[in-house]
Amino acid sequence: MSSETVLQRSERPRPPLPSLPEIRPLQLRDRAPLHQLLTKDGLFTREEVSVALELLDGALAEPGGEYRVLVAELDGGLAGYVCYGPTPMTDGTWDLYWIVTHPAARGNGVALALVARMEGELRALGARMVRVETSRLDGYGAARAFYERLGYPVAAVISDFYRAGDDLLVICKRL
Ligand SMILES: CC(C)(COP(=O)(O)OP(=O)(O)OC[C@H]1O[C@@H](n2cnc3c(N)ncnc32)[C@H](O)[C@@H]1OP(=O)(O)O)[C@@H](O)C(=O)NCCC(=O)NCCS
């Protein structure tokens, strides 16, 4: 190779930097793509999807109220959301009701960025604790690994809670 063909260090093509998810509050235009997202991998039952949509509608109707939603955008597309809210009749406890990321965007830190932003907002509000309820079924294995990685330990298990053979895991983190 001649010296002319050797690229200078600054001229060499570099691999693209991985994109960082952008986190922002829910907007009305997000509802339809989030509905699609909830049905993407068939994990949620029709009843669960309808409850998830009710929570989105609650968040749109009353920003800063019982249900709050942050969405993540990755490379200009909607990549996931988290829905959370203050747990009624508690002092400083919050529920993380729902978190889901687009199957094509998983493993890129989207859920991590959503929870980090949510926790930051909750700390600023003086929150003490976040509770999550999830199923022990195999389909939720990624969610369990995710919560473990974030330092959300399992606080309680109720066998056969959702239906026979489908246990409830209560996961709790002190902020
Ligand atoms: C659980 C879920 C939200 C994770 O979303 P994600 O954007 O892929 O998560 P992240 O990329 O931010 O992962 C953060 C960490 O969680 C862990 N994790 C996430 N998915 C995992 C998987 N499938 N297996 C093992 N660990 C996993 C990893 O430790 C990961 O960090 P690392 O990549 O540095 O190792 C996503 O898989 C999902 O939407 N699942 C279906 C819906 C669901 O179960 N929601 C929760 C119940 S409501």
Ligand as a Chemical Component Dictionary entry (heavy atoms), coordinates in Angstrom:
data_LIG
# 
_chem_comp.id                   LIG 
_chem_comp.type                 NON-POLYMER 
_chem_comp.pdbx_formal_charge   0 
_chem_comp.three_letter_code    LIG 
# 
loop_
_chem_comp_atom.comp_id 
_chem_comp_atom.atom_id 
_chem_comp_atom.alt_atom_id 
_chem_comp_atom.type_symbol 
_chem_comp_atom.charge 
_chem_comp_atom.model_Cartn_x 
_chem_comp_atom.model_Cartn_y 
_chem_comp_atom.model_Cartn_z 
_chem_comp_atom.pdbx_ordinal 
LIG C1  C1  C 0 -38.311 -5.997  30.027 1  
LIG C2  C2  C 0 -38.072 -4.972  28.918 2  
LIG C3  C3  C 0 -38.896 -3.714  29.223 3  
LIG C4  C4  C 0 -36.572 -4.622  28.841 4  
LIG O1  O1  O 0 -36.409 -3.614  27.851 5  
LIG P1  P1  P 0 -34.987 -3.292  27.132 6  
LIG O2  O2  O 0 -35.136 -1.961  26.489 7  
LIG O3  O3  O 0 -34.591 -4.415  26.256 8  
LIG O4  O4  O 0 -34.024 -3.234  28.385 9  
LIG P2  P2  P 0 -32.558 -2.598  28.447 10 
LIG O5  O5  O 0 -31.902 -2.710  27.112 11 
LIG O6  O6  O 0 -32.664 -1.226  29.024 12 
LIG O7  O7  O 0 -31.868 -3.588  29.470 13 
LIG C5  C5  C 0 -31.289 -3.169  30.679 14 
LIG C6  C6  C 0 -30.743 -4.385  31.389 15 
LIG O8  O8  O 0 -31.793 -5.294  31.748 16 
LIG C7  C7  C 0 -31.335 -6.660  31.587 17 
LIG N1  N1  N 0 -32.145 -7.315  30.549 18 
LIG C8  C8  C 0 -33.034 -6.724  29.714 19 
LIG N2  N2  N 0 -33.589 -7.655  28.895 20 
LIG C9  C9  C 0 -33.024 -8.834  29.233 21 
LIG C10 C10 C 0 -33.172 -10.173 28.743 22 
LIG N3  N3  N 0 -34.030 -10.469 27.725 23 
LIG N4  N4  N 0 -32.457 -11.159 29.320 24 
LIG C11 C11 C 0 -31.599 -10.890 30.330 25 
LIG N5  N5  N 0 -31.388 -9.626  30.831 26 
LIG C12 C12 C 0 -32.106 -8.627  30.281 27 
LIG C13 C13 C 0 -29.897 -6.593  31.143 28 
LIG O9  O9  O 0 -29.079 -6.684  32.321 29 
LIG C14 C14 C 0 -29.789 -5.199  30.542 30 
LIG O10 O10 O 0 -28.530 -4.611  30.688 31 
LIG P3  P3  P 0 -27.311 -5.029  29.712 32 
LIG O11 O11 O 0 -27.870 -4.984  28.319 33 
LIG O12 O12 O 0 -26.294 -3.981  29.998 34 
LIG O13 O13 O 0 -26.916 -6.393  30.139 35 
LIG C15 C15 C 0 -38.488 -5.534  27.517 36 
LIG O14 O14 O 0 -37.893 -6.803  27.353 37 
LIG C16 C16 C 0 -39.995 -5.676  27.320 38 
LIG O15 O15 O 0 -40.643 -4.717  26.895 39 
LIG N6  N6  N 0 -40.546 -6.862  27.585 40 
LIG C17 C17 C 0 -41.955 -7.122  27.369 41 
LIG C18 C18 C 0 -42.844 -6.342  28.301 42 
LIG C19 C19 C 0 -42.614 -6.662  29.762 43 
LIG O16 O16 O 0 -42.372 -7.798  30.169 44 
LIG N7  N7  N 0 -42.724 -5.601  30.582 45 
LIG C20 C20 C 0 -42.558 -5.706  32.013 46 
LIG C21 C21 C 0 -43.798 -6.087  32.704 47 
LIG S1  S1  S 0 -45.051 -4.851  32.593 48 
# 
loop_
_chem_comp_bond.comp_id 
_chem_comp_bond.atom_id_1 
_chem_comp_bond.atom_id_2 
_chem_comp_bond.value_order 
_chem_comp_bond.pdbx_ordinal 
LIG C1  C2  SING 1  
LIG C2  C3  SING 2  
LIG C2  C4  SING 3  
LIG C2  C15 SING 4  
LIG C4  O1  SING 5  
LIG O1  P1  SING 6  
LIG P1  O2  DOUB 7  
LIG P1  O3  SING 8  
LIG P1  O4  SING 9  
LIG O4  P2  SING 10 
LIG P2  O5  DOUB 11 
LIG P2  O6  SING 12 
LIG P2  O7  SING 13 
LIG O7  C5  SING 14 
LIG C5  C6  SING 15 
LIG C6  O8  SING 16 
LIG C6  C14 SING 17 
LIG O8  C7  SING 18 
LIG C7  N1  SING 19 
LIG C7  C13 SING 20 
LIG N1  C8  SING 21 
LIG N1  C12 SING 22 
LIG C8  N2  DOUB 23 
LIG N2  C9  SING 24 
LIG C9  C10 SING 25 
LIG C9  C12 DOUB 26 
LIG C10 N3  SING 27 
LIG C10 N4  DOUB 28 
LIG N4  C11 SING 29 
LIG C11 N5  DOUB 30 
LIG N5  C12 SING 31 
LIG C13 O9  SING 32 
LIG C13 C14 SING 33 
LIG C14 O10 SING 34 
LIG O10 P3  SING 35 
LIG P3  O11 DOUB 36 
LIG P3  O12 SING 37 
LIG P3  O13 SING 38 
LIG C15 O14 SING 39 
LIG C15 C16 SING 40 
LIG C16 O15 DOUB 41 
LIG C16 N6  SING 42 
LIG N6  C17 SING 43 
LIG C17 C18 SING 44 
LIG C18 C19 SING 45 
LIG C19 O16 DOUB 46 
LIG C19 N7  SING 47 
LIG N7  C20 SING 48 
LIG C20 C21 SING 49 
LIG C21 S1  SING 50 
# 
